[in-house]
Amino acid sequence: MSGRIRRCPKDHTYTLLPSCPACGTATVPAHPARFSVQDKYGRYRRMAKTESCHD
Ligand SMILES: [Zn+2]
């Protein structure tokens, strides 16, 4: 269901627009491959959550 979702590579804003509504940077399609990479970081963030509440 995320085929039309796009993401700003600069500030990670999710949008359906071809450019970021926040900063105007051209967005990229939020393909599943990119979500896989993000999931790796998500795991690290979950592991680090006991040390840092920054999120
Ligand atoms: Zn942006």
mmCIF file of the protein (N, C-alpha, C, O) and its ligand, coordinates in Angstrom:
data_MODEL
# 
_entry.id   MODEL 
# 
loop_
_entity.id 
_entity.type 
_entity.pdbx_number_of_molecules 
1 polymer     1 
2 non-polymer 1 
# 
_entity_poly.entity_id                      1 
_entity_poly.type                           'polypeptide(L)' 
_entity_poly.nstd_linkage                   no 
_entity_poly.nstd_monomer                   no 
_entity_poly.pdbx_seq_one_letter_code       MSGRIRRCPKDHTYTLLPSCPACGTATVPAHPARFSVQDKYGRYRRMAKTESCHD 
_entity_poly.pdbx_seq_one_letter_code_can   MSGRIRRCPKDHTYTLLPSCPACGTATVPAHPARFSVQDKYGRYRRMAKTESCHD 
_entity_poly.pdbx_strand_id                 A 
# 
loop_
_entity_poly_seq.entity_id 
_entity_poly_seq.num 
_entity_poly_seq.mon_id 
_entity_poly_seq.hetero 
1 1  MET n 
1 2  SER n 
1 3  GLY n 
1 4  ARG n 
1 5  ILE n 
1 6  ARG n 
1 7  ARG n 
1 8  CYS n 
1 9  PRO n 
1 10 LYS n 
1 11 ASP n 
1 12 HIS n 
1 13 THR n 
1 14 TYR n 
1 15 THR n 
1 16 LEU n 
1 17 LEU n 
1 18 PRO n 
1 19 SER n 
1 20 CYS n 
1 21 PRO n 
1 22 ALA n 
1 23 CYS n 
1 24 GLY n 
1 25 THR n 
1 26 ALA n 
1 27 THR n 
1 28 VAL n 
1 29 PRO n 
1 30 ALA n 
1 31 HIS n 
1 32 PRO n 
1 33 ALA n 
1 34 ARG n 
1 35 PHE n 
1 36 SER n 
1 37 VAL n 
1 38 GLN n 
1 39 ASP n 
1 40 LYS n 
1 41 TYR n 
1 42 GLY n 
1 43 ARG n 
1 44 TYR n 
1 45 ARG n 
1 46 ARG n 
1 47 MET n 
1 48 ALA n 
1 49 LYS n 
1 50 THR n 
1 51 GLU n 
1 52 SER n 
1 53 CYS n 
1 54 HIS n 
1 55 ASP n 
# 
loop_
_struct_asym.id 
_struct_asym.entity_id 
A 1 
B 2 
# 
loop_
_chem_comp.id 
_chem_comp.type 
_chem_comp.mon_nstd_flag 
ALA 'L-peptide linking' y 
ARG 'L-peptide linking' y 
ASP 'L-peptide linking' y 
CYS 'L-peptide linking' y 
GLN 'L-peptide linking' y 
GLU 'L-peptide linking' y 
GLY 'peptide linking'   y 
HIS 'L-peptide linking' y 
ILE 'L-peptide linking' y 
LEU 'L-peptide linking' y 
LYS 'L-peptide linking' y 
MET 'L-peptide linking' y 
PHE 'L-peptide linking' y 
PRO 'L-peptide linking' y 
SER 'L-peptide linking' y 
THR 'L-peptide linking' y 
TYR 'L-peptide linking' y 
VAL 'L-peptide linking' y 
ZN  non-polymer         . 
# 
_pdbx_entity_nonpoly.entity_id   2 
_pdbx_entity_nonpoly.name        ? 
_pdbx_entity_nonpoly.comp_id     ZN 
# 
_pdbx_nonpoly_scheme.asym_id         B 
_pdbx_nonpoly_scheme.entity_id       2 
_pdbx_nonpoly_scheme.mon_id          ZN 
_pdbx_nonpoly_scheme.ndb_seq_num     1 
_pdbx_nonpoly_scheme.pdb_seq_num     101 
_pdbx_nonpoly_scheme.auth_seq_num    101 
_pdbx_nonpoly_scheme.pdb_mon_id      ZN 
_pdbx_nonpoly_scheme.auth_mon_id     ZN 
_pdbx_nonpoly_scheme.pdb_strand_id   A 
_pdbx_nonpoly_scheme.pdb_ins_code    . 
# 
loop_
_atom_site.group_PDB 
_atom_site.id 
_atom_site.type_symbol 
_atom_site.label_atom_id 
_atom_site.label_alt_id 
_atom_site.label_comp_id 
_atom_site.label_asym_id 
_atom_site.label_entity_id 
_atom_site.label_seq_id 
_atom_site.pdbx_PDB_ins_code 
_atom_site.Cartn_x 
_atom_site.Cartn_y 
_atom_site.Cartn_z 
_atom_site.occupancy 
_atom_site.B_iso_or_equiv 
_atom_site.pdbx_formal_charge 
_atom_site.auth_seq_id 
_atom_site.auth_comp_id 
_atom_site.auth_asym_id 
_atom_site.auth_atom_id 
_atom_site.pdbx_PDB_model_num 
ATOM   1   N  N  . MET A 1 1  ? 0.829  -1.209 0.000  1.00 0.00 ? 1   MET A N  1 
ATOM   2   C  CA . MET A 1 1  ? 0.000  0.000  0.000  1.00 0.00 ? 1   MET A CA 1 
ATOM   3   C  C  . MET A 1 1  ? 0.859  1.252  0.000  1.00 0.00 ? 1   MET A C  1 
ATOM   4   O  O  . MET A 1 1  ? 0.335  2.359  0.122  1.00 0.00 ? 1   MET A O  1 
ATOM   5   N  N  . SER A 1 2  ? 2.189  1.093  -0.137 1.00 0.00 ? 2   SER A N  1 
ATOM   6   C  CA . SER A 1 2  ? 3.073  2.245  -0.053 1.00 0.00 ? 2   SER A CA 1 
ATOM   7   C  C  . SER A 1 2  ? 3.637  2.624  -1.420 1.00 0.00 ? 2   SER A C  1 
ATOM   8   O  O  . SER A 1 2  ? 4.627  3.350  -1.511 1.00 0.00 ? 2   SER A O  1 
ATOM   9   N  N  . GLY A 1 3  ? 3.001  2.128  -2.478 1.00 0.00 ? 3   GLY A N  1 
ATOM   10  C  CA . GLY A 1 3  ? 3.534  2.358  -3.820 1.00 0.00 ? 3   GLY A CA 1 
ATOM   11  C  C  . GLY A 1 3  ? 3.580  3.812  -4.218 1.00 0.00 ? 3   GLY A C  1 
ATOM   12  O  O  . GLY A 1 3  ? 4.407  4.200  -5.044 1.00 0.00 ? 3   GLY A O  1 
ATOM   13  N  N  . ARG A 1 4  ? 2.715  4.624  -3.654 1.00 0.00 ? 4   ARG A N  1 
ATOM   14  C  CA . ARG A 1 4  ? 2.687  6.026  -4.048 1.00 0.00 ? 4   ARG A CA 1 
ATOM   15  C  C  . ARG A 1 4  ? 3.348  6.931  -3.020 1.00 0.00 ? 4   ARG A C  1 
ATOM   16  O  O  . ARG A 1 4  ? 3.488  8.136  -3.233 1.00 0.00 ? 4   ARG A O  1 
ATOM   17  N  N  . ILE A 1 5  ? 3.738  6.358  -1.942 1.00 0.00 ? 5   ILE A N  1 
ATOM   18  C  CA . ILE A 1 5  ? 4.379  7.174  -0.905 1.00 0.00 ? 5   ILE A CA 1 
ATOM   19  C  C  . ILE A 1 5  ? 5.778  7.579  -1.346 1.00 0.00 ? 5   ILE A C  1 
ATOM   20  O  O  . ILE A 1 5  ? 6.547  6.758  -1.846 1.00 0.00 ? 5   ILE A O  1 
ATOM   21  N  N  . ARG A 1 6  ? 6.092  8.833  -1.156 1.00 0.00 ? 6   ARG A N  1 
ATOM   22  C  CA . ARG A 1 6  ? 7.422  9.340  -1.469 1.00 0.00 ? 6   ARG A CA 1 
ATOM   23  C  C  . ARG A 1 6  ? 8.038  9.900  -0.197 1.00 0.00 ? 6   ARG A C  1 
ATOM   24  O  O  . ARG A 1 6  ? 7.347  10.193 0.779  1.00 0.00 ? 6   ARG A O  1 
ATOM   25  N  N  . ARG A 1 7  ? 9.355  10.041 -0.237 1.00 0.00 ? 7   ARG A N  1 
ATOM   26  C  CA . ARG A 1 7  ? 10.038 10.468 0.970  1.00 0.00 ? 7   ARG A CA 1 
ATOM   27  C  C  . ARG A 1 7  ? 11.108 11.500 0.629  1.00 0.00 ? 7   ARG A C  1 
ATOM   28  O  O  . ARG A 1 7  ? 11.799 11.380 -0.383 1.00 0.00 ? 7   ARG A O  1 
ATOM   29  N  N  . CYS A 1 8  ? 11.236 12.496 1.468  1.00 0.00 ? 8   CYS A N  1 
ATOM   30  C  CA . CYS A 1 8  ? 12.288 13.497 1.305  1.00 0.00 ? 8   CYS A CA 1 
ATOM   31  C  C  . CYS A 1 8  ? 13.599 12.920 1.842  1.00 0.00 ? 8   CYS A C  1 
ATOM   32  O  O  . CYS A 1 8  ? 13.670 12.545 3.012  1.00 0.00 ? 8   CYS A O  1 
ATOM   33  N  N  . PRO A 1 9  ? 14.640 12.844 1.002  1.00 0.00 ? 9   PRO A N  1 
ATOM   34  C  CA . PRO A 1 9  ? 15.921 12.286 1.464  1.00 0.00 ? 9   PRO A CA 1 
ATOM   35  C  C  . PRO A 1 9  ? 16.640 13.207 2.438  1.00 0.00 ? 9   PRO A C  1 
ATOM   36  O  O  . PRO A 1 9  ? 17.608 12.807 3.085  1.00 0.00 ? 9   PRO A O  1 
ATOM   37  N  N  . LYS A 1 10 ? 16.170 14.421 2.536  1.00 0.00 ? 10  LYS A N  1 
ATOM   38  C  CA . LYS A 1 10 ? 16.851 15.411 3.372  1.00 0.00 ? 10  LYS A CA 1 
ATOM   39  C  C  . LYS A 1 10 ? 16.356 15.371 4.818  1.00 0.00 ? 10  LYS A C  1 
ATOM   40  O  O  . LYS A 1 10 ? 17.150 15.273 5.754  1.00 0.00 ? 10  LYS A O  1 
ATOM   41  N  N  . ASP A 1 11 ? 15.037 15.447 4.988  1.00 0.00 ? 11  ASP A N  1 
ATOM   42  C  CA . ASP A 1 11 ? 14.501 15.483 6.352  1.00 0.00 ? 11  ASP A CA 1 
ATOM   43  C  C  . ASP A 1 11 ? 13.548 14.315 6.631  1.00 0.00 ? 11  ASP A C  1 
ATOM   44  O  O  . ASP A 1 11 ? 12.899 14.265 7.676  1.00 0.00 ? 11  ASP A O  1 
ATOM   45  N  N  . HIS A 1 12 ? 13.474 13.364 5.664  1.00 0.00 ? 12  HIS A N  1 
ATOM   46  C  CA . HIS A 1 12 ? 12.707 12.125 5.842  1.00 0.00 ? 12  HIS A CA 1 
ATOM   47  C  C  . HIS A 1 12 ? 11.211 12.374 5.997  1.00 0.00 ? 12  HIS A C  1 
ATOM   48  O  O  . HIS A 1 12 ? 10.511 11.592 6.641  1.00 0.00 ? 12  HIS A O  1 
ATOM   49  N  N  . THR A 1 13 ? 10.724 13.460 5.408  1.00 0.00 ? 13  THR A N  1 
ATOM   50  C  CA . THR A 1 13 ? 9.293  13.714 5.416  1.00 0.00 ? 13  THR A CA 1 
ATOM   51  C  C  . THR A 1 13 ? 8.608  12.823 4.396  1.00 0.00 ? 13  THR A C  1 
ATOM   52  O  O  . THR A 1 13 ? 9.041  12.754 3.245  1.00 0.00 ? 13  THR A O  1 
ATOM   53  N  N  . TYR A 1 14 ? 7.562  12.150 4.793  1.00 0.00 ? 14  TYR A N  1 
ATOM   54  C  CA . TYR A 1 14 ? 6.791  11.323 3.867  1.00 0.00 ? 14  TYR A CA 1 
ATOM   55  C  C  . TYR A 1 14 ? 5.686  12.158 3.238  1.00 0.00 ? 14  TYR A C  1 
ATOM   56  O  O  . TYR A 1 14 ? 5.004  12.926 3.916  1.00 0.00 ? 14  TYR A O  1 
ATOM   57  N  N  . THR A 1 15 ? 5.521  11.993 1.926  1.00 0.00 ? 15  THR A N  1 
ATOM   58  C  CA . THR A 1 15 ? 4.548  12.788 1.206  1.00 0.00 ? 15  THR A CA 1 
ATOM   59  C  C  . THR A 1 15 ? 4.146  12.079 -0.073 1.00 0.00 ? 15  THR A C  1 
ATOM   60  O  O  . THR A 1 15 ? 4.807  11.134 -0.503 1.00 0.00 ? 15  THR A O  1 
ATOM   61  N  N  . LEU A 1 16 ? 3.067  12.537 -0.676 1.00 0.00 ? 16  LEU A N  1 
ATOM   62  C  CA . LEU A 1 16 ? 2.680  12.043 -1.994 1.00 0.00 ? 16  LEU A CA 1 
ATOM   63  C  C  . LEU A 1 16 ? 3.151  12.993 -3.089 1.00 0.00 ? 16  LEU A C  1 
ATOM   64  O  O  . LEU A 1 16 ? 2.997  12.707 -4.277 1.00 0.00 ? 16  LEU A O  1 
ATOM   65  N  N  . LEU A 1 17 ? 3.722  14.118 -2.687 1.00 0.00 ? 17  LEU A N  1 
ATOM   66  C  CA . LEU A 1 17 ? 4.140  15.140 -3.635 1.00 0.00 ? 17  LEU A CA 1 
ATOM   67  C  C  . LEU A 1 17 ? 5.518  14.831 -4.220 1.00 0.00 ? 17  LEU A C  1 
ATOM   68  O  O  . LEU A 1 17 ? 6.332  14.157 -3.588 1.00 0.00 ? 17  LEU A O  1 
ATOM   69  N  N  . PRO A 1 18 ? 5.773  15.331 -5.440 1.00 0.00 ? 18  PRO A N  1 
ATOM   70  C  CA . PRO A 1 18 ? 7.085  15.104 -6.071 1.00 0.00 ? 18  PRO A CA 1 
ATOM   71  C  C  . PRO A 1 18 ? 8.202  15.910 -5.428 1.00 0.00 ? 18  PRO A C  1 
ATOM   72  O  O  . PRO A 1 18 ? 9.383  15.656 -5.662 1.00 0.00 ? 18  PRO A O  1 
ATOM   73  N  N  . SER A 1 19 ? 7.810  16.891 -4.612 1.00 0.00 ? 19  SER A N  1 
ATOM   74  C  CA . SER A 1 19 ? 8.825  17.643 -3.885 1.00 0.00 ? 19  SER A CA 1 
ATOM   75  C  C  . SER A 1 19 ? 8.387  17.802 -2.438 1.00 0.00 ? 19  SER A C  1 
ATOM   76  O  O  . SER A 1 19 ? 7.192  17.824 -2.144 1.00 0.00 ? 19  SER A O  1 
ATOM   77  N  N  . CYS A 1 20 ? 9.347  17.913 -1.541 1.00 0.00 ? 20  CYS A N  1 
ATOM   78  C  CA . CYS A 1 20 ? 9.056  17.976 -0.117 1.00 0.00 ? 20  CYS A CA 1 
ATOM   79  C  C  . CYS A 1 20 ? 8.291  19.255 0.221  1.00 0.00 ? 20  CYS A C  1 
ATOM   80  O  O  . CYS A 1 20 ? 8.738  20.345 -0.134 1.00 0.00 ? 20  CYS A O  1 
ATOM   81  N  N  . PRO A 1 21 ? 7.150  19.145 0.898  1.00 0.00 ? 21  PRO A N  1 
ATOM   82  C  CA . PRO A 1 21 ? 6.381  20.323 1.290  1.00 0.00 ? 21  PRO A CA 1 
ATOM   83  C  C  . PRO A 1 21 ? 7.093  21.139 2.364  1.00 0.00 ? 21  PRO A C  1 
ATOM   84  O  O  . PRO A 1 21 ? 6.757  22.302 2.585  1.00 0.00 ? 21  PRO A O  1 
ATOM   85  N  N  . ALA A 1 22 ? 8.053  20.546 3.016  1.00 0.00 ? 22  ALA A N  1 
ATOM   86  C  CA . ALA A 1 22 ? 8.752  21.228 4.103  1.00 0.00 ? 22  ALA A CA 1 
ATOM   87  C  C  . ALA A 1 22 ? 9.966  22.009 3.606  1.00 0.00 ? 22  ALA A C  1 
ATOM   88  O  O  . ALA A 1 22 ? 10.178 23.151 4.012  1.00 0.00 ? 22  ALA A O  1 
ATOM   89  N  N  . CYS A 1 23 ? 10.775 21.390 2.716  1.00 0.00 ? 23  CYS A N  1 
ATOM   90  C  CA . CYS A 1 23 ? 12.024 22.035 2.316  1.00 0.00 ? 23  CYS A CA 1 
ATOM   91  C  C  . CYS A 1 23 ? 12.173 22.159 0.811  1.00 0.00 ? 23  CYS A C  1 
ATOM   92  O  O  . CYS A 1 23 ? 13.102 22.817 0.343  1.00 0.00 ? 23  CYS A O  1 
ATOM   93  N  N  . GLY A 1 24 ? 11.275 21.539 0.030  1.00 0.00 ? 24  GLY A N  1 
ATOM   94  C  CA . GLY A 1 24 ? 11.305 21.707 -1.422 1.00 0.00 ? 24  GLY A CA 1 
ATOM   95  C  C  . GLY A 1 24 ? 12.249 20.761 -2.142 1.00 0.00 ? 24  GLY A C  1 
ATOM   96  O  O  . GLY A 1 24 ? 12.350 20.807 -3.368 1.00 0.00 ? 24  GLY A O  1 
ATOM   97  N  N  . THR A 1 25 ? 12.940 19.906 -1.406 1.00 0.00 ? 25  THR A N  1 
ATOM   98  C  CA . THR A 1 25 ? 13.828 18.929 -2.024 1.00 0.00 ? 25  THR A CA 1 
ATOM   99  C  C  . THR A 1 25 ? 13.019 17.892 -2.794 1.00 0.00 ? 25  THR A C  1 
ATOM   100 O  O  . THR A 1 25 ? 11.957 17.470 -2.337 1.00 0.00 ? 25  THR A O  1 
ATOM   101 N  N  . ALA A 1 26 ? 13.511 17.481 -3.951 1.00 0.00 ? 26  ALA A N  1 
ATOM   102 C  CA . ALA A 1 26 ? 12.832 16.451 -4.723 1.00 0.00 ? 26  ALA A CA 1 
ATOM   103 C  C  . ALA A 1 26 ? 12.749 15.168 -3.915 1.00 0.00 ? 26  ALA A C  1 
ATOM   104 O  O  . ALA A 1 26 ? 13.750 14.691 -3.382 1.00 0.00 ? 26  ALA A O  1 
ATOM   105 N  N  . THR A 1 27 ? 11.545 14.612 -3.829 1.00 0.00 ? 27  THR A N  1 
ATOM   106 C  CA . THR A 1 27 ? 11.373 13.393 -3.044 1.00 0.00 ? 27  THR A CA 1 
ATOM   107 C  C  . THR A 1 27 ? 11.687 12.162 -3.888 1.00 0.00 ? 27  THR A C  1 
ATOM   108 O  O  . THR A 1 27 ? 11.721 12.231 -5.116 1.00 0.00 ? 27  THR A O  1 
ATOM   109 N  N  . VAL A 1 28 ? 11.910 11.060 -3.228 1.00 0.00 ? 28  VAL A N  1 
ATOM   110 C  CA . VAL A 1 28 ? 12.179 9.790  -3.902 1.00 0.00 ? 28  VAL A CA 1 
ATOM   111 C  C  . VAL A 1 28 ? 11.100 8.792  -3.495 1.00 0.00 ? 28  VAL A C  1 
ATOM   112 O  O  . VAL A 1 28 ? 10.590 8.856  -2.376 1.00 0.00 ? 28  VAL A O  1 
ATOM   113 N  N  . PRO A 1 29 ? 10.748 7.868  -4.396 1.00 0.00 ? 29  PRO A N  1 
ATOM   114 C  CA . PRO A 1 29 ? 9.747  6.863  -4.036 1.00 0.00 ? 29  PRO A CA 1 
ATOM   115 C  C  . PRO A 1 29 ? 10.211 6.036  -2.843 1.00 0.00 ? 29  PRO A C  1 
ATOM   116 O  O  . PRO A 1 29 ? 11.365 5.611  -2.773 1.00 0.00 ? 29  PRO A O  1 
ATOM   117 N  N  . ALA A 1 30 ? 9.303  5.818  -1.917 1.00 0.00 ? 30  ALA A N  1 
ATOM   118 C  CA . ALA A 1 30 ? 9.640  5.026  -0.737 1.00 0.00 ? 30  ALA A CA 1 
ATOM   119 C  C  . ALA A 1 30 ? 9.467  3.548  -1.062 1.00 0.00 ? 30  ALA A C  1 
ATOM   120 O  O  . ALA A 1 30 ? 8.541  2.887  -0.593 1.00 0.00 ? 30  ALA A O  1 
ATOM   121 N  N  . HIS A 1 31 ? 10.395 3.052  -1.885 1.00 0.00 ? 31  HIS A N  1 
ATOM   122 C  CA . HIS A 1 31 ? 10.320 1.654  -2.318 1.00 0.00 ? 31  HIS A CA 1 
ATOM   123 C  C  . HIS A 1 31 ? 10.591 0.714  -1.151 1.00 0.00 ? 31  HIS A C  1 
ATOM   124 O  O  . HIS A 1 31 ? 11.225 1.102  -0.170 1.00 0.00 ? 31  HIS A O  1 
ATOM   125 N  N  . PRO A 1 32 ? 10.110 -0.524 -1.258 1.00 0.00 ? 32  PRO A N  1 
ATOM   126 C  CA . PRO A 1 32 ? 10.353 -1.512 -0.209 1.00 0.00 ? 32  PRO A CA 1 
ATOM   127 C  C  . PRO A 1 32 ? 11.829 -1.696 0.092  1.00 0.00 ? 32  PRO A C  1 
ATOM   128 O  O  . PRO A 1 32 ? 12.199 -1.944 1.239  1.00 0.00 ? 32  PRO A O  1 
ATOM   129 N  N  . ALA A 1 33 ? 12.689 -1.578 -0.934 1.00 0.00 ? 33  ALA A N  1 
ATOM   130 C  CA . ALA A 1 33 ? 14.125 -1.740 -0.720 1.00 0.00 ? 33  ALA A CA 1 
ATOM   131 C  C  . ALA A 1 33 ? 14.625 -0.690 0.264  1.00 0.00 ? 33  ALA A C  1 
ATOM   132 O  O  . ALA A 1 33 ? 15.438 -0.982 1.141  1.00 0.00 ? 33  ALA A O  1 
ATOM   133 N  N  . ARG A 1 34 ? 14.139 0.513  0.111  1.00 0.00 ? 34  ARG A N  1 
ATOM   134 C  CA . ARG A 1 34 ? 14.558 1.578  1.020  1.00 0.00 ? 34  ARG A CA 1 
ATOM   135 C  C  . ARG A 1 34 ? 14.003 1.316  2.418  1.00 0.00 ? 34  ARG A C  1 
ATOM   136 O  O  . ARG A 1 34 ? 14.635 1.646  3.422  1.00 0.00 ? 34  ARG A O  1 
ATOM   137 N  N  . PHE A 1 35 ? 12.839 0.732  2.467  1.00 0.00 ? 35  PHE A N  1 
ATOM   138 C  CA . PHE A 1 35 ? 12.281 0.424  3.780  1.00 0.00 ? 35  PHE A CA 1 
ATOM   139 C  C  . PHE A 1 35 ? 13.116 -0.650 4.471  1.00 0.00 ? 35  PHE A C  1 
ATOM   140 O  O  . PHE A 1 35 ? 13.232 -0.653 5.696  1.00 0.00 ? 35  PHE A O  1 
ATOM   141 N  N  . SER A 1 36 ? 13.699 -1.563 3.688  1.00 0.00 ? 36  SER A N  1 
ATOM   142 C  CA . SER A 1 36 ? 14.548 -2.588 4.279  1.00 0.00 ? 36  SER A CA 1 
ATOM   143 C  C  . SER A 1 36 ? 15.768 -1.963 4.926  1.00 0.00 ? 36  SER A C  1 
ATOM   144 O  O  . SER A 1 36 ? 16.170 -2.334 6.029  1.00 0.00 ? 36  SER A O  1 
ATOM   145 N  N  . VAL A 1 37 ? 16.353 -0.998 4.211  1.00 0.00 ? 37  VAL A N  1 
ATOM   146 C  CA . VAL A 1 37 ? 17.513 -0.307 4.779  1.00 0.00 ? 37  VAL A CA 1 
ATOM   147 C  C  . VAL A 1 37 ? 17.097 0.432  6.040  1.00 0.00 ? 37  VAL A C  1 
ATOM   148 O  O  . VAL A 1 37 ? 17.806 0.424  7.047  1.00 0.00 ? 37  VAL A O  1 
ATOM   149 N  N  . GLN A 1 38 ? 15.951 1.061  5.967  1.00 0.00 ? 38  GLN A N  1 
ATOM   150 C  CA . GLN A 1 38 ? 15.484 1.808  7.126  1.00 0.00 ? 38  GLN A CA 1 
ATOM   151 C  C  . GLN A 1 38 ? 15.212 0.880  8.299  1.00 0.00 ? 38  GLN A C  1 
ATOM   152 O  O  . GLN A 1 38 ? 15.421 1.254  9.453  1.00 0.00 ? 38  GLN A O  1 
ATOM   153 N  N  . ASP A 1 39 ? 14.753 -0.316 8.010  1.00 0.00 ? 39  ASP A N  1 
ATOM   154 C  CA . ASP A 1 39 ? 14.457 -1.243 9.094  1.00 0.00 ? 39  ASP A CA 1 
ATOM   155 C  C  . ASP A 1 39 ? 15.720 -1.590 9.867  1.00 0.00 ? 39  ASP A C  1 
ATOM   156 O  O  . ASP A 1 39 ? 15.685 -1.772 11.084 1.00 0.00 ? 39  ASP A O  1 
ATOM   157 N  N  . LYS A 1 40 ? 16.850 -1.681 9.142  1.00 0.00 ? 40  LYS A N  1 
ATOM   158 C  CA . LYS A 1 40 ? 18.114 -1.948 9.832  1.00 0.00 ? 40  LYS A CA 1 
ATOM   159 C  C  . LYS A 1 40 ? 18.393 -0.844 10.842 1.00 0.00 ? 40  LYS A C  1 
ATOM   160 O  O  . LYS A 1 40 ? 18.729 -1.104 11.998 1.00 0.00 ? 40  LYS A O  1 
ATOM   161 N  N  . TYR A 1 41 ? 18.248 0.376  10.386 1.00 0.00 ? 41  TYR A N  1 
ATOM   162 C  CA . TYR A 1 41 ? 18.473 1.491  11.300 1.00 0.00 ? 41  TYR A CA 1 
ATOM   163 C  C  . TYR A 1 41 ? 17.442 1.475  12.422 1.00 0.00 ? 41  TYR A C  1 
ATOM   164 O  O  . TYR A 1 41 ? 17.747 1.820  13.564 1.00 0.00 ? 41  TYR A O  1 
ATOM   165 N  N  . GLY A 1 42 ? 16.221 1.071  12.088 1.00 0.00 ? 42  GLY A N  1 
ATOM   166 C  CA . GLY A 1 42 ? 15.180 1.005  13.094 1.00 0.00 ? 42  GLY A CA 1 
ATOM   167 C  C  . GLY A 1 42 ? 15.548 0.049  14.207 1.00 0.00 ? 42  GLY A C  1 
ATOM   168 O  O  . GLY A 1 42 ? 15.279 0.309  15.380 1.00 0.00 ? 42  GLY A O  1 
ATOM   169 N  N  . ARG A 1 43 ? 16.171 -1.069 13.829 1.00 0.00 ? 43  ARG A N  1 
ATOM   170 C  CA . ARG A 1 43 ? 16.594 -2.027 14.855 1.00 0.00 ? 43  ARG A CA 1 
ATOM   171 C  C  . ARG A 1 43 ? 17.648 -1.412 15.754 1.00 0.00 ? 43  ARG A C  1 
ATOM   172 O  O  . ARG A 1 43 ? 17.593 -1.537 16.978 1.00 0.00 ? 43  ARG A O  1 
ATOM   173 N  N  . TYR A 1 44 ? 18.612 -0.743 15.127 1.00 0.00 ? 44  TYR A N  1 
ATOM   174 C  CA . TYR A 1 44 ? 19.658 -0.109 15.939 1.00 0.00 ? 44  TYR A CA 1 
ATOM   175 C  C  . TYR A 1 44 ? 19.048 0.922  16.877 1.00 0.00 ? 44  TYR A C  1 
ATOM   176 O  O  . TYR A 1 44 ? 19.445 1.054  18.035 1.00 0.00 ? 44  TYR A O  1 
ATOM   177 N  N  . ARG A 1 45 ? 18.069 1.650  16.339 1.00 0.00 ? 45  ARG A N  1 
ATOM   178 C  CA . ARG A 1 45 ? 17.452 2.673  17.165 1.00 0.00 ? 45  ARG A CA 1 
ATOM   179 C  C  . ARG A 1 45 ? 16.702 2.052  18.335 1.00 0.00 ? 45  ARG A C  1 
ATOM   180 O  O  . ARG A 1 45 ? 16.696 2.593  19.441 1.00 0.00 ? 45  ARG A O  1 
ATOM   181 N  N  . ARG A 1 46 ? 16.071 0.910  18.079 1.00 0.00 ? 46  ARG A N  1 
ATOM   182 C  CA . ARG A 1 46 ? 15.354 0.248  19.167 1.00 0.00 ? 46  ARG A CA 1 
ATOM   183 C  C  . ARG A 1 46 ? 16.340 -0.262 20.215 1.00 0.00 ? 46  ARG A C  1 
ATOM   184 O  O  . ARG A 1 46 ? 16.084 -0.187 21.417 1.00 0.00 ? 46  ARG A O  1 
ATOM   185 N  N  . MET A 1 47 ? 17.490 -0.791 19.731 1.00 0.00 ? 47  MET A N  1 
ATOM   186 C  CA . MET A 1 47 ? 18.501 -1.296 20.653 1.00 0.00 ? 47  MET A CA 1 
ATOM   187 C  C  . MET A 1 47 ? 19.078 -0.162 21.485 1.00 0.00 ? 47  MET A C  1 
ATOM   188 O  O  . MET A 1 47 ? 19.408 -0.339 22.658 1.00 0.00 ? 47  MET A O  1 
ATOM   189 N  N  . ALA A 1 48 ? 19.192 1.000  20.862 1.00 0.00 ? 48  ALA A N  1 
ATOM   190 C  CA . ALA A 1 48 ? 19.829 2.132  21.536 1.00 0.00 ? 48  ALA A CA 1 
ATOM   191 C  C  . ALA A 1 48 ? 18.840 2.904  22.393 1.00 0.00 ? 48  ALA A C  1 
ATOM   192 O  O  . ALA A 1 48 ? 19.202 3.883  23.046 1.00 0.00 ? 48  ALA A O  1 
ATOM   193 N  N  . LYS A 1 49 ? 17.599 2.461  22.388 1.00 0.00 ? 49  LYS A N  1 
ATOM   194 C  CA . LYS A 1 49 ? 16.577 3.249  23.057 1.00 0.00 ? 49  LYS A CA 1 
ATOM   195 C  C  . LYS A 1 49 ? 16.791 3.331  24.568 1.00 0.00 ? 49  LYS A C  1 
ATOM   196 O  O  . LYS A 1 49 ? 16.376 4.297  25.208 1.00 0.00 ? 49  LYS A O  1 
ATOM   197 N  N  . THR A 1 50 ? 17.431 2.326  25.125 1.00 0.00 ? 50  THR A N  1 
ATOM   198 C  CA . THR A 1 50 ? 17.700 2.360  26.565 1.00 0.00 ? 50  THR A CA 1 
ATOM   199 C  C  . THR A 1 50 ? 18.763 3.397  26.900 1.00 0.00 ? 50  THR A C  1 
ATOM   200 O  O  . THR A 1 50 ? 18.833 3.896  28.023 1.00 0.00 ? 50  THR A O  1 
ATOM   201 N  N  . GLU A 1 51 ? 19.599 3.717  25.892 1.00 0.00 ? 51  GLU A N  1 
ATOM   202 C  CA . GLU A 1 51 ? 20.666 4.681  26.143 1.00 0.00 ? 51  GLU A CA 1 
ATOM   203 C  C  . GLU A 1 51 ? 20.266 6.098  25.750 1.00 0.00 ? 51  GLU A C  1 
ATOM   204 O  O  . GLU A 1 51 ? 20.767 7.073  26.310 1.00 0.00 ? 51  GLU A O  1 
ATOM   205 N  N  . SER A 1 52 ? 19.363 6.202  24.787 1.00 0.00 ? 52  SER A N  1 
ATOM   206 C  CA . SER A 1 52 ? 18.977 7.528  24.320 1.00 0.00 ? 52  SER A CA 1 
ATOM   207 C  C  . SER A 1 52 ? 17.495 7.572  24.029 1.00 0.00 ? 52  SER A C  1 
ATOM   208 O  O  . SER A 1 52 ? 16.952 6.663  23.401 1.00 0.00 ? 52  SER A O  1 
ATOM   209 N  N  . CYS A 1 53 ? 16.851 8.604  24.472 1.00 0.00 ? 53  CYS A N  1 
ATOM   210 C  CA . CYS A 1 53 ? 15.438 8.774  24.216 1.00 0.00 ? 53  CYS A CA 1 
ATOM   211 C  C  . CYS A 1 53 ? 15.211 9.719  23.043 1.00 0.00 ? 53  CYS A C  1 
ATOM   212 O  O  . CYS A 1 53 ? 14.086 10.151 22.790 1.00 0.00 ? 53  CYS A O  1 
ATOM   213 N  N  . HIS A 1 54 ? 16.291 10.036 22.327 1.00 0.00 ? 54  HIS A N  1 
ATOM   214 C  CA . HIS A 1 54 ? 16.176 10.982 21.213 1.00 0.00 ? 54  HIS A CA 1 
ATOM   215 C  C  . HIS A 1 54 ? 15.522 10.314 20.027 1.00 0.00 ? 54  HIS A C  1 
ATOM   216 O  O  . HIS A 1 54 ? 16.115 9.449  19.383 1.00 0.00 ? 54  HIS A O  1 
ATOM   217 N  N  . ASP A 1 55 ? 14.313 10.712 19.744 1.00 0.00 ? 55  ASP A N  1 
ATOM   218 C  CA . ASP A 1 55 ? 13.631 10.185 18.555 1.00 0.00 ? 55  ASP A CA 1 
ATOM   219 C  C  . ASP A 1 55 ? 12.491 11.119 18.199 1.00 0.00 ? 55  ASP A C  1 
ATOM   220 O  O  . ASP A 1 55 ? 11.774 10.875 17.228 1.00 0.00 ? 55  ASP A O  1 
HETATM 221 ZN ZN . ZN  B 2 .  ? 12.341 17.923 3.049  1.00 0.00 2 101 ZN  A ZN 1 
# 
